[in-house]
Amino acid sequence: MLDWGIDDPAGGEVATVRTVRDQIEAWVRTLLMELFEEED
């Protein structure tokens, strides 16, 4: 299990929510790349 330590952006400014969204996207992309590399 991974814990990315993501802050809850609820009630925050739009810029903060977008930053969190972008971080999550980057982490998911990295995780998927790592998982697919293990299959090779």
Backbone bond lengths (Angstrom), bond angles and torsions (degrees), N, CA, C in turn:
res aa  C-N    CA-C-N  psi(-1)  N-CA   C-N-CA  omega(-1)  CA-C   N-CA-C  phi
1 M - - - 1.443 - - 1.524 108.80 -
2 L 1.305 115.28 137.17 1.453 120.96 178.31 1.518 110.28 -104.55
3 D 1.318 115.45 140.82 1.457 120.58 173.94 1.515 106.75 -121.13
4 W 1.323 115.53 107.78 1.454 119.97 -176.70 1.517 112.69 -86.10
5 G 1.315 118.19 -2.66 1.460 120.89 176.73 1.515 112.74 59.08
6 I 1.313 116.41 47.30 1.456 121.00 -176.92 1.524 109.99 -84.70
7 D 1.313 116.34 128.97 1.455 120.79 174.77 1.523 109.54 -74.25
8 D 1.323 116.10 144.59 1.460 121.15 178.31 1.528 108.13 -77.02
9 P 1.332 117.37 115.43 1.457 120.10 -177.36 1.527 113.55 -84.62
10 A 1.335 117.47 3.37 1.466 120.58 -176.91 1.524 110.43 -54.74
11 G 1.307 115.08 130.43 1.455 120.94 179.20 1.521 113.80 81.03
12 G 1.319 116.20 -1.23 1.455 120.10 -179.47 1.515 111.51 -84.61
13 E 1.293 114.33 176.54 1.460 119.55 178.52 1.524 109.88 -71.68
14 V 1.307 116.07 156.73 1.459 121.93 -177.90 1.525 110.67 -56.85
15 A 1.300 117.62 -40.39 1.466 120.91 -179.22 1.529 110.88 -61.78
16 T 1.316 117.31 -37.68 1.460 121.35 178.96 1.522 110.65 -67.30
17 V 1.324 116.20 -43.94 1.465 120.77 178.85 1.526 110.06 -62.16
18 R 1.302 116.70 -41.62 1.473 120.02 179.43 1.522 111.26 -64.30
19 T 1.317 116.73 -38.58 1.461 120.65 178.66 1.519 110.76 -62.99
20 V 1.322 116.52 -45.29 1.465 120.62 178.39 1.522 109.84 -63.09
21 R 1.327 117.29 -43.92 1.471 121.60 178.50 1.526 110.60 -57.83
22 D 1.320 116.57 -44.93 1.458 120.73 -179.07 1.526 111.77 -66.19
23 Q 1.342 116.87 -36.83 1.459 120.61 177.12 1.529 110.18 -63.79
24 I 1.320 116.12 -45.08 1.461 120.09 179.79 1.523 110.46 -61.10
25 E 1.322 116.72 -44.52 1.461 120.31 179.31 1.526 110.96 -58.83
26 A 1.325 116.94 -44.62 1.466 120.65 -179.51 1.527 110.74 -63.87
27 W 1.331 117.01 -42.36 1.461 120.04 -179.62 1.520 111.45 -66.02
28 V 1.327 117.23 -40.72 1.462 120.38 179.17 1.523 110.55 -65.15
29 R 1.321 117.10 -42.74 1.468 120.01 178.17 1.524 110.94 -60.91
30 T 1.325 116.71 -42.88 1.461 121.25 178.94 1.521 110.71 -64.17
31 L 1.319 116.41 -44.28 1.456 120.97 179.08 1.523 111.04 -60.27
32 L 1.319 117.27 -45.08 1.459 120.97 179.32 1.526 111.38 -62.76
33 M 1.319 116.59 -41.42 1.467 119.65 178.06 1.526 110.18 -61.49
34 E 1.327 116.74 -42.87 1.474 120.33 179.82 1.527 110.78 -64.79
35 L 1.314 116.79 -42.12 1.463 119.80 -179.72 1.523 111.93 -64.50
36 F 1.312 117.08 -41.67 1.467 120.14 -179.45 1.524 111.11 -72.08
37 E 1.326 118.68 -29.34 1.470 120.60 176.57 1.511 110.17 -66.57
38 E 1.336 118.00 -34.98 1.459 122.21 -179.26 1.520 111.52 -66.92
39 E 1.328 117.57 -26.80 1.455 121.02 -179.67 1.526 112.41 -74.51
40 D 1.321 118.32 -23.89 1.458 122.13 -176.82 1.498 112.96 -71.44
